[in-house]
C-alpha cells in the first residue's frame, strides 16, 4: 500500500478529505498472491488517472458471500453488519470492486441490512473512464492482432447482466475477440461459485473448470481474459492441467489494460 500510494479511509478522513470512490479489495485481492497482481494493476490505473480513491485496509472484512452461499446465514449477517457499520460511519456512497462476488452481494444484498451504496464492477468502471475520454491506451500496446477469449463470470454475467463492458475493454486493445461455445447468457461456470471453491468435488467424470478450459482452448486464443479472481484461479488451474501454460495465459482485464497503458509488464 505504501509503495503504490494507497490511502485508507481512516487516513483520508483524518486529513478532512473524502474520496470519490471506495475501492473494495476483497479477500482474494488482499491475500491471494495471484489476485494481488490484479489489485496492483487496478491501483496503478487509478493512480495514473489521478482518481481520488481509498481502501478500508484492516477495517475491511470478508463480505460474507462464501458463508451465505454455503448456507451459514448467521456468519454472513455478522460479517455484513460489521462492514456496513464501518462504511456508514465513513459516509461511503460509491464502491468499486474487482470481484464479482463482492460486487453482487454489496449491490444486491447489503441494502436489506442497511448498506445502500452505488456499487460498480471494475470492468464497468474502466469502460466509463474510456467513454469519458479519461482512459486512453498506448498505440504501441502489445495486444494488437492477438486472439483473446473472454470468460463470463456467473455473478457478473447471468446474475447482473454485465456482458458488454468487459468485451468493449478488450476491443480497445485492438485484439481479436473470439467467443467460446458457451458465452454471455449461456456462459459456463468456472466451477468456483456458490462456495464450491471451498469444498470437495462432487461425483462426476470431469471437473467444471476443465470443461470450461477446454472450451477456451478450442478457440485457439493466446489469452483467456477473466474479470474475477475465482475464475482466474480455476481457469489457470485448467490450463496447467492441460499442460498449455506456456502457450495460453490467463489475465484479468485490469492487467491487460494496465499493460496496454504501459503501466505494467505481463
C-alpha positions in Angstrom: 0.0 0.0 0.0 2.8 2.4 0.8 4.7 1.5 -2.4 1.6 2.3 -4.6 0.3 5.2 -2.6 -2.9 3.6 -1.5 -4.6 5.7 1.2 -7.1 4.2 3.8 -10.4 5.8 4.6 -9.2 6.5 8.1 -6.2 8.4 6.8 -8.3 10.5 4.4 -10.9 11.3 7.0 -8.1 12.3 9.4 -7.0 14.9 6.8 -10.5 16.1 6.3 -10.7 14.6 2.8 -13.3 12.4 1.1 -12.5 10.0 -1.7 -14.6 9.9 -4.8 -14.9 6.1 -4.6 -14.1 3.3 -2.1 -12.0 0.5 -3.7 -13.3 -2.7 -2.1 -10.3 -5.0 -2.4 -11.9 -8.3 -1.2 -10.3 -11.3 0.4 -8.8 -12.6 -2.8 -7.4 -9.3 -3.8 -5.9 -8.9 -0.4 -4.5 -12.3 0.4 -4.2 -14.4 -2.8 -0.8 -13.8 -4.4 -2.3 -14.1 -8.0 -5.2 -11.8 -7.2 -2.9 -9.3 -5.6 -1.4 -8.7 -9.0 -4.8 -7.7 -10.3 -5.2 -5.3 -7.3 -1.9 -3.7 -8.1 -2.8 -3.3 -11.8 -6.1 -1.7 -11.0 -4.5 0.6 -8.4 -1.9 1.7 -10.9 -4.6 2.7 -13.4 -6.5 4.7 -10.7 -3.3 6.5 -9.7 -2.3 7.1 -13.3 -5.7 8.8 -13.9 -5.5 10.7 -10.6 -8.7 9.2 -9.3 -9.3 10.0 -5.7 -9.9 6.7 -4.0 -9.3 4.9 -0.7 -9.5 1.4 0.8 -10.7 0.3 4.2 -7.4 -1.6 4.9 -7.6 -3.6 8.1 -11.2 -2.4 8.6 -12.4 -4.4 5.6 -13.7 -7.9 6.4 -15.0 -10.6 4.1 -18.4 -9.6 2.6 -19.7 -12.9 3.9 -20.6 -14.2 0.4 -19.0 -17.6 0.8 -20.6 -18.2 4.1 -24.1 -17.2 2.7 -23.7 -19.4 -0.3 -22.6 -22.3 1.9 -25.8 -21.8 4.0 -24.4 -20.1 7.0 -26.7 -17.0 7.2 -25.6 -16.2 10.7 -21.9 -15.7 9.8 -22.9 -13.8 6.7 -25.0 -11.3 8.6 -22.4 -10.9 11.3 -19.7 -10.0 8.7 -22.1 -7.9 6.6 -23.3 -5.8 9.5 -19.7 -5.2 10.6 -18.8 -3.9 7.2 -21.9 -1.8 6.9 -21.3 -0.2 10.2 -17.7 0.7 9.1 -18.8 2.1 5.7 -21.7 4.0 7.0 -19.5 5.6 9.7 -17.3 7.0 6.9 -20.3 8.0 4.8 -19.4 5.8 1.9 -21.5 6.4 -1.2 -19.7 4.8 -4.1 -17.8 1.5 -4.2 -15.8 -0.2 -7.0 -14.5 -3.8 -6.7 -12.6 -6.2 -8.9 -14.5 -9.2 -7.6 -18.0 -10.1 -9.0 -18.9 -12.0 -5.8 -18.2 -8.9 -3.7 -19.9 -6.7 -6.3 -23.1 -8.8 -6.4 -23.6 -9.1 -2.6 -22.7 -5.5 -1.9 -25.0 -4.3 -4.6 -27.9 -6.6 -4.2 -28.0 -8.0 -0.7 -26.4 -5.4 1.6 -29.3 -2.9 1.2 -31.6 -5.2 3.1 -29.3 -4.9 6.1 -28.9 -1.1 5.9 -26.0 -0.8 3.5 -27.1 1.0 0.4 -24.3 2.1 -2.0 -23.7 2.7 -5.7 -21.6 -0.4 -6.4 -19.7 -0.8 -9.7 -17.6 -3.7 -11.0 -14.1 -2.6 -12.2 -14.9 -3.6 -15.9 -17.9 -1.2 -15.9 -15.8 1.5 -14.1 -13.0 1.3 -16.6 -15.4 1.3 -19.5 -16.9 4.5 -18.2 -13.5 6.1 -17.9 -12.8 5.2 -21.6 -16.2 6.6 -22.6 -15.4 9.9 -20.8 -12.0 10.1 -22.6 -10.0 9.7 -19.4 -8.6 6.3 -20.1 -6.5 6.0 -23.3 -4.4 3.1 -24.4 -1.0 3.4 -25.9 -0.8 3.0 -29.7 2.1 0.6 -29.1 0.2 -1.8 -26.9 1.3 -5.4 -27.4 -2.1 -7.0 -27.9 -2.9 -5.8 -31.4 -4.0 -8.8 -33.5 -3.7 -11.3 -30.7 -6.6 -13.7 -30.1 -8.3 -13.2 -26.8 -11.3 -15.1 -25.5 -13.4 -13.8 -22.6 -14.9 -15.9 -19.8 -18.2 -14.6 -18.4 -18.2 -14.7 -14.6 -21.6 -16.0 -13.3 -22.1 -13.2 -10.8 -21.1 -10.6 -13.4 -22.9 -12.1 -16.4 -26.1 -14.0 -15.7 -26.6 -12.6 -12.2 -26.2 -8.9 -13.1 -26.3 -8.9 -16.9 -23.0 -7.2 -17.5 -21.7 -8.6 -20.8 -20.7 -5.7 -23.0 -18.4 -3.6 -20.8 -15.7 -6.3 -20.5 -15.8 -7.0 -24.2 -15.6 -3.3 -25.1 -12.5 -3.1 -23.0 -10.9 -5.9 -24.8 -11.8 -4.3 -28.2 -9.9 -1.2 -27.0 -6.8 -3.4 -27.0 -7.2 -3.9 -30.8 -7.2 -7.6 -30.1 -9.3 -10.2 -31.9 -12.0 -11.3 -29.5 -13.1 -14.9 -30.1 -16.1 -16.2 -28.2 -16.3 -19.6 -26.6 -19.1 -22.0 -27.4 -20.8 -21.1 -24.1 -20.9 -17.4 -23.6 -22.9 -14.5 -22.4 -26.4 -15.7 -21.2 -25.3 -19.2 -21.9 -21.9 -18.9 -20.2 -20.5 -21.9 -18.3 -19.5 -21.6 -14.7 -15.8 -21.9 -13.9 -16.7 -24.3 -11.0 -15.8 -22.0 -8.1 -19.0 -20.0 -7.4 -21.6 -20.7 -4.8 -18.8 -21.6 -2.3 -17.8 -24.5 -4.5 -14.3 -23.1 -4.3 -14.0 -24.3 -0.7 -15.5 -27.8 -0.8 -14.5 -31.2 -2.2 -15.6 -32.3 -5.7 -18.9 -33.9 -6.2 -19.1 -37.3 -8.1 -18.6 -36.9 -11.8 -16.3 -37.7 -14.7 -14.9 -34.2 -15.3 -14.3 -31.1 -13.3 -16.2 -28.0 -14.3 -13.1 -25.9 -14.7 -11.6 -28.5 -17.0 -14.7 -28.4 -19.2 -14.6 -24.6 -19.3 -10.9 -24.6 -20.1 -11.4 -27.0 -23.0 -14.0 -24.5 -24.4 -11.4 -21.7 -24.1 -8.6 -23.7 -25.7 -10.9 -24.7 -28.6 -11.0 -21.0 -29.6 -7.2 -21.1 -30.2 -6.9 -17.9 -28.2 -3.5 -16.9 -26.9 -5.0 -15.2 -23.9 -8.0 -16.1 -21.7 -9.4 -12.9 -20.2 -11.3 -13.0 -16.9 -12.8 -10.4 -14.6 -13.0 -12.4 -11.3 -10.3 -13.8 -9.0 -12.2 -17.1 -8.6 -12.5 -17.6 -12.3 -8.8 -16.6 -12.8 -7.7 -19.4 -10.4 -10.0 -22.0 -11.9 -9.0 -21.3 -15.5 -5.3 -21.1 -14.6 -5.6 -24.5 -13.0 -7.4 -25.8 -16.0 -4.7 -24.5 -18.4 -2.0 -26.1 -16.3 -3.9 -29.3 -16.2 -3.9 -29.4 -20.0 -0.2 -28.5 -19.9 -0.8 -25.4 -22.0 0.5 -22.8 -19.6 3.4 -21.9 -21.9 1.1 -21.3 -24.9 -2.0 -19.8 -23.2 -2.0 -17.2 -20.5 -4.9 -16.2 -18.1 -5.1 -12.5 -17.2 -7.7 -10.2 -15.6 -8.9 -7.4 -17.8 -7.3 -4.8 -15.4 -3.9 -6.4 -16.0 -4.4 -6.2 -19.8 -5.4 -2.6 -19.7 -2.6 -1.6 -17.3 -0.2 -3.3 -19.8 -1.9 -1.5 -22.7 -1.2 1.8 -21.0 2.4 0.9 -20.4 1.9 0.7 -16.6 2.5 -3.0 -16.3 4.6 -5.7 -18.0 2.9 -9.1 -18.4 
